């Protein structure tokens, strides 16, 4: 707790808060460790989804994220309680030095009593965790063209087992498959379009998402664009055609890990097919 001068005057003006402020600095550093831990849990959870590991393992990652959120909230409330107690003493300057420990405990319990499940939606790391998992799950669904290819193989196997395939029958099967082939091309084209940065018009390698409008860009390109605009005292508009977000900031950008993994997975498949 804070120290006093040897005058024993009891005046709050002699209280030194340097020790407390140093401790608060250490607690804030611990908050950054919690943030790093949440990043690691998110990465592991995405690995589990991508490798289609059993759901129970993924669920354990979500439980870990919940624990991190609770820890972060509790630590944040404690820091606020300490800061509130210090500010009270500095502003009121009471004649007798109050029990700072008691002040902190009262404020901390008051803040803790206001905790709710809604706090999880205010934790950016937790929200990103849920969104990234959802996105990667959608992208990890077995492609339609693969399912159709397997179905077509089954049809061919059945046909092969029949004695004497008729030429017209085979021709009819091919014609029936034609419209589906067009749909597959559209699906692949649409998927690849989502991989293209609206600024560079190249496939993204390190995509970042705009939290405000949801559009994605190559990180280096969008950062350079925002910095250039801000240096000239201008607002940076989202480069996606038709987007109404006209005041982009660096704080709007978050790493789109799900999209990055989807692009890498797409390129790996394309490389295997070309061999």
HUKAWO-V579991 format. One line per field, one symbol per residue. phi: phi as a letter, one per 20 degrees, with the letter a starting at -180 (. if undefined). A space follows every 50 residues. Layout:
# HUKAWO-V579991
phi = ???
This chain:
# HUKAWO-V579991
phi = .fecfeflfmfffefddgffffffffffffffffffffffffffffffff elfgfgffffffffffffffffffffffffffffffffffeflffdffff fffffffffffffefbfffffeegffffgffffffffffefggfffffff fffffffffffefmfefffffffffffggfffffffffffffffeeffee mcffdcfcdeffdnedbfggfffffffffffemdeeefffgnfefdbfcg ffecfefffgfffffffffffffef
